[in-house]
Amino acid sequence: MKVSVVVCTYSMDRYGPFSECVESVLAQDYDDLEVVLVVDGNDEVFERVREDFGEYESVVLHNNDENRGISYSRTKGAEIASGEIVAFTDDDATAEPDWIEKLVEVYEETDAIAVGGDVRPDWQTKKPDFFPEEFYWLVGCVEPGFAEDGEEVRNTYGSNISYKREAFLEVGGYDPNTGRKGDKHLQAHEAPAGIRLLEEYGKGMVFTEDAVVHHKLFDYRGDFRWLVSRSFWQGYSKRVMDLLYPNAPDDKSAYLKQLLTHFVPKRVKGLVRSPSVAEMKQLLSIFVFTGAVGLGYLYAIVTPNVVEKANA
């Protein structure tokens, strides 16, 4: 079963982590592997990529004619790829040597059309004492209670996600109106693809905890104001997804309910038994981030033509 791993990048500022990411993919234990590197409209970066990785037989290079965003770039990479499976990871992540092998095991042992794995935080600075693990999803890492091993979910996180390539392209890949592009705020480009796969094939994505990727978390991802803003735009994006796909599974609402009915009471009990400044900070952060998500959702409700603006 041939696997194509797509890694996208766009800036020289990210080249160091990108290079580490590519090296971790090239070092995979799995043999039948192709690596597709997509540069998003940056000639300087593309020349550096060609210089460093262009001579590898298993590596395919592409440079977009202009900056088109992460969703376009990933779909373009899947179109270029030749593998039966297409896997994606971020340019600031590194994969365990058996990452692809563990994803493939699920495809071989089940009838899965999509498989995703565990994304663990790799703090590049000291982890902020106010940051609760329950909100790791804000920074693209798997949070407690995300899913059981082997459970079917709508989608996993973008640093560790894969699809049967034919099925992924059949449903249109990633929507280019979602994901990172300039100052656009519509997030969660994996969700629409997962929803369309569910609608088309009646299957979700299988989560496997054995396939592990480490996601680098730089200083800004531990900045309180950045996290509040991120929470706000996650809420905004959720409202847009609700409008676009009103009948789709609502994973994040289910998790927020679990957060307030299970994790928060558990933290409160822990504080009563053993008071801690750091635990108090994290509990307060949970309420602030949850409130910001709600405000973002409300903002999208009162914003005229929110879907049209998101697609503009």
Phi and psi in degrees as a GROMACS rama.xvg file:
@    title "Ramachandran Plot"
@    xaxis  label "Phi"
@    yaxis  label "Psi"
@TYPE xy
-77.4947  136.654  LYS-2
-119.746  132.662  VAL-3
-108.571  124.423  SER-4
-102.121  123.427  VAL-5
-103.411  126.207  VAL-6
-125.52  126.795  VAL-7
-113.123  146.545  CYS-8
-150.05  172.683  THR-9
-152.027  -9.01535  TYR-10
-142.406  144.324  SER-11
-64.9575  -25.0383  MET-12
-63.1295  -23.2449  ASP-13
-103.663  7.39416  ARG-14
-67.0572  -37.1445  TYR-15
-58.9226  -56.1751  GLY-16
-60.9421  -38.1507  PRO-17
-59.1213  -45.6343  PHE-18
-61.8299  -41.1085  SER-19
-62.6336  -39.4355  GLU-20
-61.1251  -49.5024  CYS-21
-61.8364  -41.8948  VAL-22
-60.6947  -38.5837  GLU-23
-67.7901  -31.9456  SER-24
-72.9348  -42.6144  VAL-25
-64.7111  -23.585  LEU-26
-90.319  11.7863  ALA-27
-62.1141  146.072  GLN-28
-69.6776  -22.9996  ASP-29
-76.3775  132.973  TYR-30
-85.876  -44.8596  ASP-31
-81.3818  74.9681  ASP-32
-130.773  135.75  LEU-33
-119.503  141.868  GLU-34
-118.659  120.506  VAL-35
-109.07  116.823  VAL-36
-107.529  119.272  LEU-37
-113.985  121.47  VAL-38
-100.835  132.314  VAL-39
-91.1175  72.9193  ASP-40
71.4859  36.7658  GLY-41
-129.217  104.705  ASN-42
-64.3229  -37.3346  ASP-43
-62.4563  -45.7707  GLU-44
-65.1944  -41.4109  VAL-45
-62.6045  -40.0167  PHE-46
-63.4862  -39.0771  GLU-47
-66.964  -41.7694  ARG-48
-62.3257  -43.062  VAL-49
-64.4765  -38.0326  ARG-50
-65.8525  -40.4737  GLU-51
-85.4074  -33.1523  ASP-52
-127.868  -1.08195  PHE-53
-67.8992  -19.2858  GLY-54
-91.6066  -4.59277  GLU-55
-74.3003  129.455  TYR-56
-64.2247  -30.783  GLU-57
-87.5165  0.732585  SER-58
-104.937  133.322  VAL-59
-116.078  133.788  VAL-60
-114.2  145.504  LEU-61
-149.739  140.919  HIS-62
-123.536  120.987  ASN-63
-62.9392  150.667  ASN-64
-68.4617  -20.6992  ASP-65
-156.587  171.567  GLU-66
-68.1581  117.796  ASN-67
-117.918  -6.05592  ARG-68
96.3026  162.654  GLY-69
-66.1424  -37.8211  ILE-70
-67.4931  -44.9276  SER-71
-60.7736  -45.2262  TYR-72
-62.6402  -41.6307  SER-73
-67.2469  -41.9983  ARG-74
-65.0257  -39.9418  THR-75
-60.0595  -42.4802  LYS-76
-60.8339  -39.0448  GLY-77
-66.6837  -36.5495  ALA-78
-66.7024  -37.3726  GLU-79
-73.3769  -32.7316  ILE-80
-60.9431  157.276  ALA-81
-119.204  -0.257861  SER-82
-77.1709  156.221  GLY-83
-68.7404  -33.6497  GLU-84
-111.243  138.305  ILE-85
-117.99  125.467  VAL-86
-116.327  148.301  ALA-87
-125.052  142.608  PHE-88
-142.066  160.489  THR-89
-84.5981  159.562  ASP-90
-75.9036  -2.35185  ASP-91
-116.736  29.1135  ASP-92
-122.831  159.651  ALA-93
-131.607  141.136  THR-94
-102.142  143.65  ALA-95
-64.2658  150.599  GLU-96
-57.3625  -26.9687  PRO-97
-101.205  15.8588  ASP-98
-52.6386  -56.6481  TRP-99
-67.1293  -38.9652  ILE-100
-57.5812  -41.5132  GLU-101
-71.2585  -36.0204  LYS-102
-64.1664  -44.037  LEU-103
-63.999  -36.5368  VAL-104
-55.9318  -38.8094  GLU-105
-67.2263  -43.2188  VAL-106
-61.1087  -39.6318  TYR-107
-73.4458  -29.4054  GLU-108
-96.454  -10.6043  GLU-109
-134.605  -178.209  THR-110
-100.994  28.5577  ASP-111
-61.626  143.463  ALA-112
-106.632  -6.53993  ILE-113
-155.087  140.236  ALA-114
-139.758  135.33  VAL-115
-131.819  161.747  GLY-116
-129.411  -168.241  GLY-117
-78.7796  136.158  ASP-118
-117.595  115.158  VAL-119
-105.358  144.346  ARG-120
-71.6335  136.095  PRO-121
-121.957  82.4453  ASP-122
-64.8114  127.625  TRP-123
-93.714  2.26849  GLN-124
-143.175  178.352  THR-125
-67.0329  131.896  LYS-126
-61.9163  128.662  LYS-127
-60.4746  136.273  PRO-128
-71.075  -12.4563  ASP-129
-90.6126  -7.97596  PHE-130
-86.8355  114.52  PHE-131
-83.7354  141.787  PRO-132
-61.3334  -26.3193  GLU-133
-62.3354  -18.0021  GLU-134
-110.503  23.6055  PHE-135
-58.9437  -26.3271  TYR-136
-61.7321  -21.891  TRP-137
-64.7382  -27.2907  LEU-138
-112.976  21.3588  VAL-139
76.1353  23.2984  GLY-140
-116.657  156.705  CYS-141
-73.8965  126.398  VAL-142
-93.2402  160.322  GLU-143
-57.0656  137.714  PRO-144
81.615  9.54628  GLY-145
-60.248  -52.8318  PHE-146
-170.753  157.723  ALA-147
-83.8681  155.442  GLU-148
-60.3652  127.382  ASP-149
87.3146  -3.23299  GLY-150
-74.9204  148.058  GLU-151
-90.2902  127.67  GLU-152
-126.181  171.028  VAL-153
-68.3467  -45.8593  ARG-154
-165.305  156.715  ASN-155
-100.416  -168.076  THR-156
-89.523  155.691  TYR-157
-63.821  -17.8519  GLY-158
-77.3993  -11.1126  SER-159
-152.819  79.3847  ASN-160
-148.691  144.49  ILE-161
-150.198  160.347  SER-162
-144.53  155.8  TYR-163
-63.8096  120.959  LYS-164
-58.4808  -42.9991  ARG-165
-61.9626  -41.794  GLU-166
-67.6143  -41.8765  ALA-167
-58.3124  -46.9301  PHE-168
-72.9907  -31.1144  LEU-169
-60.8807  -35.3447  GLU-170
-92.7695  10.0145  VAL-171
96.1151  4.03203  GLY-172
65.3162  -147.523  GLY-173
-88.7335  139.717  TYR-174
-70.3691  120.071  ASP-175
-64.8205  -11.4717  PRO-176
-83.427  -3.90203  ASN-177
-114.87  166.302  THR-178
87.2507  179.521  GLY-179
-70.9068  126.274  ARG-180
-163.411  107.743  LYS-181
57.9832  -129.161  GLY-182
-101.406  17.321  ASP-183
-71.9064  141.932  LYS-184
-107.56  -3.0715  HIS-185
-74.3795  117.867  LEU-186
-107.237  -173.085  GLN-187
62.0626  56.7394  ALA-188
-72.7779  -14.2156  HIS-189
-72.5605  -30.6516  GLU-190
-61.5251  -50.273  ALA-191
-59.6075  -38.0293  PRO-192
-64.2803  -41.4433  ALA-193
-63.741  -39.0287  GLY-194
-65.338  -43.5067  ILE-195
-66.5898  -34.8302  ARG-196
-65.2764  -40.306  LEU-197
-61.6035  -43.3084  LEU-198
-67.3354  -38.3974  GLU-199
-81.032  -41.3178  GLU-200
-114.94  -9.04766  TYR-201
70.0071  20.8021  GLY-202
-131.533  144.377  LYS-203
-96.6755  -160.122  GLY-204
-101.96  136.048  MET-205
-86.735  128.571  VAL-206
-93.8035  129.549  PHE-207
-124.738  123.084  THR-208
-76.5659  -10.8128  GLU-209
-80.9281  -21.4895  ASP-210
-89.8666  111.029  ALA-211
-119.619  133.785  VAL-212
-128.014  143.22  VAL-213
-106.532  124.739  HIS-214
-102.54  118.371  HIS-215
-66.3097  130.649  LYS-216
-116.217  106.349  LEU-217
-83.736  176.649  PHE-218
-50.3884  -44.9788  ASP-219
-64.1833  -26.6508  TYR-220
-74.3603  -9.19731  ARG-221
-106.113  9.27842  GLY-222
-82.434  126.857  ASP-223
-59.4896  -45.3354  PHE-224
-64.545  -38.2668  ARG-225
-63.4474  -41.1274  TRP-226
-67.5689  -37.2237  LEU-227
-64.9608  -44.0753  VAL-228
-62.2537  -42.8238  SER-229
-60.011  -41.374  ARG-230
-61.7742  -44.0291  SER-231
-57.9995  -48.4913  PHE-232
-74.6904  -22.1799  TRP-233
-66.0793  -41.4285  GLN-234
-63.8897  -41.902  GLY-235
-58.7325  -47.5545  TYR-236
-63.8307  -36.8361  SER-237
-62.0977  -40.5765  LYS-238
-62.8803  -42.6519  ARG-239
-62.4938  -42.4829  VAL-240
-62.3341  -37.9951  MET-241
-63.6467  -36.096  ASP-242
-73.3166  -39.9998  LEU-243
-74.0958  -35.756  LEU-244
-132.886  72.3465  TYR-245
-64.5388  -22.2628  PRO-246
-102.673  9.52055  ASN-247
-79.4667  154.059  ALA-248
-57.5861  141.53  PRO-249
-110.874  76.6167  ASP-250
-62.2307  -43.0466  ASP-251
-70.7397  -37.4659  LYS-252
-63.6029  -40.2565  SER-253
-62.842  -39.2674  ALA-254
-69.9882  -40.4866  TYR-255
-62.093  -35.8453  LEU-256
-64.9802  -43.4661  LYS-257
-62.4781  -37.7292  GLN-258
-59.3428  -48.5042  LEU-259
-78.481  -26.4621  LEU-260
-97.8621  -18.0979  THR-261
-121.833  -59.511  HIS-262
-68.823  -42.2253  PHE-263
-64.2545  -50.3306  VAL-264
-56.9314  -37.0604  PRO-265
-64.3318  -39.8061  LYS-266
-67.6534  -40.6834  ARG-267
-60.9905  -44.7523  VAL-268
-61.5544  -39.6274  LYS-269
-64.3815  -38.2243  GLY-270
-66.8063  -38.0632  LEU-271
-63.8007  -42.5771  VAL-272
-71.7355  -39.9495  ARG-273
-144.295  87.4509  SER-274
-57.6993  138.663  PRO-275
-149.914  134.634  SER-276
-63.0061  -43.6703  VAL-277
-63.963  -42.0301  ALA-278
-64.2345  -38.0581  GLU-279
-64.8545  -42.0314  MET-280
-59.9872  -42.5925  LYS-281
-68.3444  -37.3458  GLN-282
-64.3528  -43.8392  LEU-283
-63.6039  -38.7278  LEU-284
-62.6624  -38.7447  SER-285
-57.1975  -45.2514  ILE-286
-68.21  -39.379  PHE-287
-65.7458  -47.7603  VAL-288
-65.1667  -40.2294  PHE-289
-63.3703  -41.978  THR-290
-62.5881  -38.6316  GLY-291
-66.1817  -38.7144  ALA-292
-59.6379  -45.059  VAL-293
-63.4389  -40.2065  GLY-294
-64.9097  -39.43  LEU-295
-62.6927  -39.913  GLY-296
-64.0689  -44.7392  TYR-297
-64.933  -38.6424  LEU-298
-60.2719  -40.7337  TYR-299
-67.3024  -33.0321  ALA-300
-63.7427  -42.4239  ILE-301
-88.821  -5.88415  VAL-302
-81.2434  120.586  THR-303
-63.4504  140.434  PRO-304
52.685  45.8316  ASN-305
-62.5472  -37.6073  VAL-306
-68.1484  -42.8793  VAL-307
-62.299  -39.0783  GLU-308
-68.3651  -37.0311  LYS-309
-66.047  -31.9747  ALA-310
-89.4972  -5.78994  ASN-311
